[in-house]
Amino acid sequence: MMDGAAFLFWLFAAVIVTGAVGVVSARQPVHSALFLLLSFLGVACLFLLERAEFLAAVQILVYAGGIMVLFLFTIMLVNVRRQAGEPFLHGRAWKAVLAGILLFGIVGSALLDQVNRGVGKVAAADDGKLASAIIDGKLVTGNSEVVAWLLYRDYLLPFEVASVLLLVAMIGAVVLGKRTMERFD
């Protein structure tokens, strides 16, 4: 019998795989980006199942938020147009399907071999404790609190440098994209 956590794991795993298949099979780039968003949200749900709330929040804010906005802006700036007579699948698509089936068989057989040998069975001692650390003589508990204390106290300068570099890269991408679009207009 499957318990609730295992059911949710397989549900979110199916959502992630469905999103991944949608990314590569969607005809429109915007639809591919939305399927990627679905996969990102499924991964965030898996992080929540593992009680990694901070990673789930980062997954949603950074990937599902920031990266998806970047992808959508890129898709809109590039303005991808599809030719009317262009086939959906190219002549070499059967090779990719064959490679995917072979890869699925190899991974599936390796997983079945491990299950049959009993490798990877771990007794789950889930006592509900969160991460904790002693910072400045004070006990800080909770995943998000511990990471926040370390990130914003010990690693503040690298964090701010990374944010300034990302801001400069975003401004540069907008300027280059605007200049390219003006040249074609």
PyMOL commands that set and color helices and strands:
alter all, ss='L'
color gray80, all
select helices_A, chain A and resi 4-25+29-49+53-78+93-117+143-154+156-184
alter helices_A, ss='H'
color red, helices_A
select strands_A, chain A and resi 132-135+138-141
alter strands_A, ss='S'
color yellow, strands_A
deselect
rebuild
show_as cartoon
